[in-house]
Amino acid sequence: DGPGELQRARTIYQQGNARLFNGDANGAEQAYLEALKVYPGYVAGYRGLGFAYEQQGDVSKALTAFRLYLKIVPTARDASLIRKRVEKLQKSVRPGP
């Protein structure tokens, strides 16, 4: 894995973001998976997958992806936002009192 793979993963990830923002969650999912395949250490791909799965309505997969992202980079700049999102998703699967 060299700088070329990292740059390629970043480009693919950005394409995934564009697809996600345009409402193409399936296309975004494929892009994030491809970015992770090209450069497995590009952990933002897991965050992207979380958003794509959430947009697709797959809460279980979204939680798995977000949790993996937080496990790998617990001090990420957006970690607190992702933790709040995880809490919100958890409540949607098992409503409290």
Beta strands, then each sheet from edge to edge (+ up, - down):
end
